[in-house]
């Protein structure tokens, strides 16, 4: 049995009204999954809506209709800025995420790195600020296609992780997870081969240990995860769940992935 985590990254999708509907459908589906899987170990479930839909999701999670399942679902931010407040137009801080009901935040997503030109250093500043404020952090790393073809995958992972290990605040244990997301697999329908994901996850966990990390470090896989292929990742010894983009936008496919996580958590995959 292993503890499993599934994070739905809704990216720039869902108005507050749409977010409410999607989350309600997920909660309804979880009630059903619970009937099937009983009170065994639940996977940890998080959804990361756009900032503008957090309030609607927070309200939905207070709805009595879903009292049996709301406790199992938590909110996450999709990004965070490293300062707590100030003249940073458009930015959202860790205390603001906490006050909006978030328990966690995704940091260093490849879309932030590629489109918004975020550097390795900036991603680490964000992770550090979030951890210090008390948020859990899903720290994303992953190589591009050219880098994989050139045999540079581990060098890229090492480069992205090195500043993180150097600047981790005390107390990060139990609050940090790494999301291994090969860039070429995100949103393309071309998931990594499970053996490659396992190899990368082993490398990440080993790299953490080399830098003094003690105990377990959960590694999630992200990149075109679907209900059909989720089990092939969740079965792997070094993968502890998934960061899911496209398939988290429909309750049915997200629930299919959650069911695979449930089976992995109870050891019946
Ligand atoms: C992601 O956004 O982190 C992601 C993995 O997206 P997708 O599942 O659509 O590939």
Boltz pocket constraint, residues with backbone or C-beta under 6 A from the ligand:
constraints:
  - pocket:
      binder: B
      contacts: [[A, 9], [A, 181], [A, 185], [A, 186], [A, 187], [A, 188], [A, 189], [A, 222], [A, 223], [A, 224], [A, 225], [A, 243], [A, 244], [A, 245], [A, 246], [A, 247]]
      max_distance: 6.0
